[in-house]
């Protein structure tokens, strides 16, 4: 399981969800994430479900192959960890 960093706020602008760091070292405007619908789903569920449950949710909601869904989750989680937007 992962937890969202409390120093990240979300803002929905023109139908797109943005992750914005607000404090500390991560409060760098170059580290703002714009999320596509799959990434938005992952972000919304990251501290509620494990990765297997998130993958199953993606497969049920989006037109994506199982292998691609797993790869996308792994890549996005790695980016969030590197940016310190989430922690294990």
C-alpha distances in whole Angstrom, upper triangle without the diagonal:
4,7,10,13,16,18,18,20,20,24,25,28,30,28,25,22,22,19,22,21,23,23,24,24,21,24,26,27,27,23,23,21,22,20,22,21,18,16,17,15,12,12,13,10,7,7,8,7,5,7,10,11,11,13,15,15,17,19,20,21,22,25,23,23,20,20,21,18,15,17,17,13,13,16,14,11,13,16,13,12,16,17,15,14,10,9,6
4,7,10,12,15,14,16,17,21,22,26,28,26,23,20,19,16,18,17,20,20,20,20,18,20,22,23,23,19,19,18,20,18,20,19,17,15,15,14,11,10,12,10,6,6,9,9,8,9,12,13,12,14,17,16,17,20,21,21,22,25,23,24,21,21,21,18,16,17,16,13,13,14,12,9,11,13,10,9,13,14,11,10,6,6,4
4,6,9,12,11,13,15,18,20,24,27,24,22,18,17,14,16,15,17,17,17,18,16,18,20,22,22,18,18,17,19,17,20,20,18,15,15,15,12,10,11,10,7,5,9,10,11,12,15,15,14,17,19,18,19,22,23,23,24,27,25,26,24,24,23,20,19,20,18,15,15,17,14,11,13,14,11,10,14,13,11,9,5,5,6
4,6,9,8,10,11,15,17,20,23,22,19,15,14,11,12,11,13,14,15,16,13,15,17,18,19,15,15,14,16,15,18,18,17,14,13,13,11,8,9,10,7,7,10,12,13,14,17,17,15,18,20,19,19,23,23,22,23,26,25,26,25,25,24,21,20,20,18,15,16,16,13,11,13,13,9,10,13,11,9,6,4,7,9
4,5,6,9,11,15,18,21,24,23,20,16,14,11,11,9,10,10,11,12,10,12,14,16,17,14,14,14,16,16,20,20,19,16,15,17,14,11,13,14,11,10,14,16,17,17,21,21,18,21,24,22,22,26,27,26,26,29,28,29,28,28,26,24,23,23,21,18,18,18,15,13,14,13,10,10,12,10,7,5,5,7,10
4,5,8,11,14,17,20,24,23,20,17,15,11,11,9,9,9,11,13,11,12,15,17,18,15,15,15,18,18,21,22,21,18,17,18,16,13,14,15,13,12,15,18,19,20,24,23,21,24,26,24,24,28,29,27,28,31,30,32,31,31,29,26,26,26,24,21,22,21,18,16,18,17,13,14,16,13,10,8,9,10,13
4,7,10,13,17,19,23,22,20,16,14,10,8,6,6,6,8,10,8,8,12,13,15,13,12,14,16,17,21,22,22,19,17,19,18,14,15,17,15,15,18,21,22,22,26,25,23,26,28,26,26,30,31,29,29,32,31,33,32,32,30,27,27,27,24,22,22,22,18,17,18,16,13,14,15,12,10,8,10,12,15
4,7,10,13,16,19,19,16,12,10,6,5,4,6,8,10,12,9,9,11,12,14,11,10,10,13,14,17,18,19,15,14,16,15,11,13,15,14,14,17,19,20,20,24,23,20,23,26,24,23,27,28,26,26,29,28,30,29,29,27,25,24,24,21,19,20,19,16,15,16,14,11,13,14,11,9,7,9,12,16
4,7,10,13,16,16,14,10,8,6,5,6,7,10,13,15,12,11,13,13,15,12,10,11,12,13,16,17,18,15,13,15,15,11,12,15,14,15,17,20,21,22,25,24,21,24,26,23,23,27,27,25,25,28,28,30,30,30,28,25,26,26,22,21,22,21,17,17,19,17,14,16,17,14,13,10,12,15,18
4,7,10,13,12,10,7,5,5,6,9,10,14,17,18,14,13,15,14,15,13,10,10,10,10,13,14,15,13,10,13,13,10,10,14,14,15,17,19,21,21,24,22,19,22,24,21,20,24,24,22,22,25,25,28,28,28,26,23,24,24,21,19,21,20,16,17,19,17,14,17,18,15,15,11,13,17,20
4,6,10,10,8,6,5,7,8,11,12,16,19,20,17,15,16,14,16,14,11,10,10,11,13,14,16,14,11,14,16,13,13,16,17,18,20,22,24,24,27,25,22,24,26,23,22,25,25,22,22,25,26,29,29,30,27,25,26,26,22,21,24,22,19,20,22,19,17,20,21,18,18,15,17,21,23
4,7,6,5,4,6,9,11,14,16,19,22,23,20,18,19,16,18,16,13,12,10,10,12,12,15,13,10,13,15,13,13,17,18,19,20,22,25,24,27,25,21,23,25,22,20,24,24,20,20,23,24,27,28,29,26,24,26,26,22,21,24,23,19,20,23,20,18,22,23,20,21,17,19,23,25
4,5,5,6,8,11,12,16,17,21,24,24,21,19,19,16,17,17,13,12,10,11,13,13,17,16,13,16,18,16,16,20,21,23,24,26,28,27,29,28,24,26,28,24,23,26,26,22,22,24,25,29,30,31,27,26,28,27,23,23,26,24,21,23,25,22,20,24,25,21,23,19,22,26,28
4,6,8,10,14,16,19,21,25,27,28,25,23,22,19,20,19,16,15,11,12,13,13,17,16,14,17,20,18,18,22,23,25,26,27,30,28,31,29,25,27,28,25,23,26,25,22,21,23,25,28,30,31,27,26,28,28,24,24,27,25,22,25,27,24,23,26,27,24,26,22,25,29,31
4,7,10,13,16,19,21,25,28,28,25,23,23,20,21,20,16,14,11,10,10,10,14,14,11,14,17,15,15,19,20,23,23,24,26,25,27,25,22,23,24,21,19,22,22,18,17,20,21,25,26,28,24,22,25,25,21,22,25,23,20,22,25,22,21,25,26,23,25,21,23,27,29
4,6,10,13,16,19,22,25,25,21,20,20,17,17,16,12,10,7,7,7,8,12,11,9,12,14,13,14,17,18,21,22,23,24,23,25,24,20,21,23,20,18,21,21,18,17,19,20,24,25,26,22,20,23,22,19,19,22,20,17,19,21,18,18,21,22,20,21,18,20,24,26
4,7,10,13,16,19,22,22,18,17,17,15,16,14,10,8,6,6,8,9,11,9,7,10,12,10,11,14,15,17,19,20,22,21,23,22,18,20,22,19,17,21,21,18,17,20,20,24,24,25,22,20,22,21,18,17,20,18,15,17,19,16,15,18,19,17,18,14,16,20,23
4,6,10,12,16,18,18,15,14,14,11,12,10,7,6,5,6,10,11,13,11,9,13,13,11,12,15,16,18,20,21,22,21,24,23,20,21,24,21,20,23,24,21,20,23,23,26,26,26,23,21,22,22,18,18,20,18,14,16,18,15,13,16,17,14,15,12,15,19,21
4,7,10,13,15,15,11,11,11,10,11,9,6,5,7,8,12,13,14,11,10,13,13,9,11,14,14,15,18,19,21,20,23,22,19,21,24,21,20,24,24,22,21,24,24,26,26,26,23,21,22,21,18,17,18,17,13,14,15,12,10,13,14,11,12,9,11,15,18
4,6,10,12,13,9,8,9,8,10,7,5,7,9,11,15,17,18,15,13,17,16,13,14,17,16,17,20,22,23,23,26,26,22,24,27,25,24,27,28,26,25,28,27,30,30,30,27,25,25,24,21,20,21,19,16,16,17,14,12,15,15,11,12,9,13,16,20
4,6,8,9,6,5,7,8,10,7,7,9,12,14,18,20,20,17,16,19,18,14,16,19,17,18,21,23,24,23,27,27,24,26,29,27,26,29,30,28,28,31,30,32,31,31,28,26,26,25,22,21,21,20,17,16,17,14,12,13,13,10,9,8,11,14,18
4,7,9,8,5,8,9,12,11,10,13,15,17,21,23,24,20,19,22,21,17,18,21,19,19,22,25,26,26,30,29,26,29,32,29,29,32,33,31,31,34,33,35,35,34,32,30,30,29,26,24,25,23,20,20,21,18,15,17,17,13,12,11,14,16,20
4,7,7,5,9,11,14,12,13,15,18,20,24,26,26,23,22,24,23,19,21,23,21,20,24,26,27,27,31,30,28,30,33,31,31,34,35,33,33,36,35,37,36,36,34,31,31,30,28,26,26,25,22,21,21,19,16,16,16,13,12,11,14,16,20
4,5,6,9,12,14,12,14,17,20,22,26,28,28,24,24,26,24,21,23,24,22,21,25,27,27,28,31,31,29,31,34,33,32,36,37,35,35,38,36,38,37,36,34,32,31,30,28,26,26,24,22,21,20,18,16,16,15,12,11,12,14,15,19
4,5,7,11,12,11,13,16,19,22,25,27,27,23,24,26,24,21,23,25,22,22,26,28,28,27,31,31,29,31,34,33,32,35,37,35,35,37,35,37,36,35,33,31,30,29,27,25,24,23,21,20,18,16,15,14,13,10,10,11,14,15,19
4,5,9,9,7,10,12,16,18,21,24,23,20,20,22,20,17,20,22,19,20,23,25,25,24,28,28,26,28,31,29,28,32,33,32,31,33,32,33,33,32,29,28,27,26,23,22,21,20,17,16,16,13,11,12,11,7,7,8,11,13,17
4,7,9,8,9,12,15,18,22,24,24,21,20,23,22,18,21,23,21,21,25,27,27,27,30,30,27,29,33,31,30,33,35,32,32,34,33,35,35,34,31,29,29,28,25,24,24,22,19,19,19,16,14,15,14,10,10,10,14,16,20
4,5,6,8,11,14,17,21,24,24,20,21,24,22,19,22,24,22,23,27,28,28,28,31,31,28,30,33,31,30,33,35,33,32,34,33,34,34,33,30,29,29,27,25,24,24,21,19,19,18,15,14,15,14,10,12,12,16,18,22
4,5,6,10,12,15,19,22,23,19,19,23,22,19,21,24,23,24,27,29,29,28,32,32,28,30,33,31,29,32,34,31,30,32,31,34,34,33,30,28,29,27,24,24,24,21,19,20,19,16,15,17,15,12,14,13,17,20,24
4,6,9,11,15,18,21,22,18,19,22,21,19,22,24,23,24,28,29,29,27,31,31,27,28,32,30,28,31,33,31,29,31,30,32,32,31,27,27,27,25,22,22,22,19,17,18,17,14,14,16,14,11,13,13,17,20,23
4,6,10,12,16,19,19,16,16,19,18,16,19,21,19,21,24,25,25,24,27,27,24,25,28,27,25,28,30,28,27,29,27,29,29,28,25,24,24,22,19,19,19,16,14,15,14,11,10,12,11,7,10,10,13,16,20
4,7,10,13,16,17,14,14,17,16,14,16,19,18,20,23,24,24,23,26,26,23,24,27,25,23,27,28,26,24,27,26,28,28,27,24,23,23,22,19,18,19,17,14,15,15,12,11,14,13,10,12,10,14,17,20
4,6,10,13,13,10,10,14,13,11,14,16,15,18,20,21,22,20,23,23,19,21,24,22,20,23,24,22,21,23,22,24,24,24,21,19,20,19,15,15,16,14,11,13,13,10,9,13,12,10,12,10,13,16,19
4,7,10,11,9,9,13,13,11,14,16,16,19,21,22,22,21,24,23,19,20,23,21,18,21,23,20,18,20,20,23,23,23,20,18,20,19,15,15,17,15,12,14,16,12,12,16,16,13,15,13,15,19,22
4,6,8,5,5,9,10,9,11,14,14,17,18,19,20,18,20,20,16,17,19,17,14,18,19,16,15,17,17,19,20,20,17,15,17,16,12,13,15,13,10,13,15,12,12,15,16,14,16,13,15,18,21
4,6,5,6,9,10,10,12,14,15,18,19,19,20,18,20,19,15,16,18,15,13,15,17,14,12,14,14,17,18,18,15,13,16,15,11,12,15,14,11,14,16,14,14,18,19,17,19,16,18,21,23
4,6,5,6,9,10,10,12,14,17,17,17,19,17,18,17,13,14,15,12,10,13,13,10,9,12,12,16,17,18,15,13,15,16,12,12,16,15,12,15,18,16,16,19,21,20,21,18,18,22,23
4,5,5,6,9,10,11,12,16,16,15,16,13,15,14,10,10,12,10,7,10,11,9,8,10,10,13,13,14,12,9,12,12,9,9,12,12,10,12,15,14,14,17,19,19,20,17,17,20,20
4,5,5,6,9,10,10,14,15,14,15,13,15,14,11,11,14,12,10,13,15,12,11,14,13,15,15,16,13,11,12,12,9,8,11,10,7,9,12,11,11,14,16,15,16,13,13,16,18
4,5,5,6,9,10,13,14,14,16,14,16,15,11,13,15,12,11,14,15,12,12,15,15,18,18,19,16,14,15,16,12,11,14,14,10,12,15,14,12,16,18,16,17,13,14,17,19
4,5,5,6,8,11,11,11,13,12,14,12,8,10,12,9,8,11,12,9,10,14,14,16,16,17,15,12,14,15,12,10,14,14,11,12,16,15,14,17,19,18,19,15,15,17,18
4,6,5,6,9,10,9,10,9,11,10,7,9,11,9,8,12,13,12,12,15,14,16,15,16,14,11,11,13,10,8,11,11,9,9,12,12,11,13,16,16,16,13,12,14,15
4,5,5,8,10,11,12,11,14,13,10,12,15,12,12,16,16,15,15,18,18,20,19,19,17,14,15,16,13,10,13,13,9,9,13,12,9,12,15,14,13,10,9,12,14
4,6,8,8,10,12,12,15,13,10,13,14,12,12,16,16,14,15,19,19,21,20,21,19,16,17,18,15,13,16,16,13,13,16,16,13,15,18,17,16,13,12,15,16
4,6,5,6,8,9,11,9,7,10,12,9,10,14,14,13,15,18,18,20,18,20,18,15,15,17,15,12,14,16,13,12,16,16,14,15,19,18,17,14,12,14,14
4,6,6,7,8,11,10,8,11,13,12,12,16,17,16,17,20,19,20,18,19,18,15,14,16,14,10,12,14,11,9,13,13,11,12,15,15,14,11,9,10,10
4,6,8,10,13,11,10,14,15,14,15,19,19,19,20,23,22,24,22,22,22,18,17,19,17,14,15,17,14,12,15,16,13,13,17,17,14,12,9,10,10
4,7,10,12,9,9,13,14,12,14,17,17,17,19,22,22,23,21,22,22,18,18,20,19,15,17,19,17,15,18,19,16,17,21,20,18,16,13,13,13
4,7,8,6,6,10,10,10,12,15,15,15,17,20,19,20,18,19,19,16,15,17,16,13,15,17,15,13,17,18,16,17,20,21,19,17,14,14,13
4,6,5,6,9,10,11,12,15,16,17,18,21,19,19,16,17,18,14,13,15,15,11,12,16,14,12,15,17,15,15,19,20,18,17,13,13,11
4,5,5,6,9,10,10,12,14,15,16,18,16,16,13,14,14,11,9,12,11,8,9,12,12,10,13,15,14,14,17,19,18,16,13,14,12
4,5,5,6,9,10,11,12,14,15,17,15,14,11,12,14,11,9,12,13,10,11,15,14,13,16,18,17,18,21,22,22,20,17,17,15
4,5,5,6,9,10,11,12,14,17,15,15,13,15,15,12,11,15,14,11,14,17,16,14,18,20,18,19,22,23,22,20,18,18,16
4,5,5,6,9,10,10,12,15,13,14,12,14,13,10,10,12,11,8,11,14,12,12,15,17,15,17,20,20,20,18,15,16,15
4,5,5,6,9,10,10,12,10,10,8,10,10,6,6,10,9,7,10,13,12,12,15,17,17,18,21,22,22,20,18,19,17
4,5,5,6,9,10,12,11,11,9,12,12,9,10,13,13,11,14,17,16,16,19,21,20,21,24,25,25,23,21,22,20
4,5,5,6,8,11,11,12,11,14,14,10,11,15,13,12,15,17,16,16,19,20,19,21,24,24,24,21,20,21,20
4,5,5,6,8,8,10,9,12,10,7,9,12,10,9,13,15,13,14,18,18,18,20,23,23,23,21,19,21,21
4,6,6,7,6,7,7,10,10,7,10,13,12,12,15,17,16,17,20,21,21,23,25,26,27,24,23,24,23
4,6,8,9,11,10,14,14,11,13,16,15,15,18,20,19,20,23,24,23,25,28,28,28,26,24,26,25
4,7,9,12,12,15,14,11,14,17,15,14,18,19,18,19,22,22,22,25,27,27,27,24,23,25,25
4,6,9,11,13,11,9,13,14,12,13,17,17,16,18,21,21,21,24,26,26,27,24,23,26,26
4,7,10,12,10,10,13,15,13,15,18,18,18,20,23,23,23,26,28,28,29,27,26,28,28
4,7,8,7,6,10,11,10,12,15,15,15,18,20,20,21,24,25,26,27,25,24,26,26
4,6,5,6,9,10,11,12,14,15,16,18,20,21,22,24,26,27,28,27,26,27,26
4,6,5,6,9,10,11,13,14,16,17,19,20,21,23,25,26,27,25,24,25,24
4,5,5,6,9,10,11,12,14,16,17,19,20,21,23,25,26,25,23,24,23
4,5,5,6,9,10,11,12,14,15,17,18,20,21,23,24,23,22,23,23
4,5,5,6,9,10,11,12,14,15,16,18,20,21,22,21,19,21,20
4,6,5,6,9,10,11,12,14,15,16,18,20,21,20,18,19,18
4,5,5,6,9,10,11,12,14,15,17,18,20,19,18,19,19
4,5,5,6,8,10,11,12,14,15,17,18,17,16,18,18
4,6,5,6,8,10,10,12,14,15,16,15,13,15,15
4,6,5,6,9,10,11,12,14,15,15,13,14,14
4,6,5,6,9,10,11,12,14,14,13,15,15
4,5,5,6,9,10,11,12,11,11,13,14
4,5,5,6,9,10,10,9,8,10,10
4,5,5,6,9,10,10,10,10,11
4,5,5,6,8,9,9,11,13
4,5,5,6,5,6,8,11
4,5,5,6,5,6,8
4,5,8,9,9,12
4,5,8,10,13
4,5,7,10
4,7,11
4,7
4
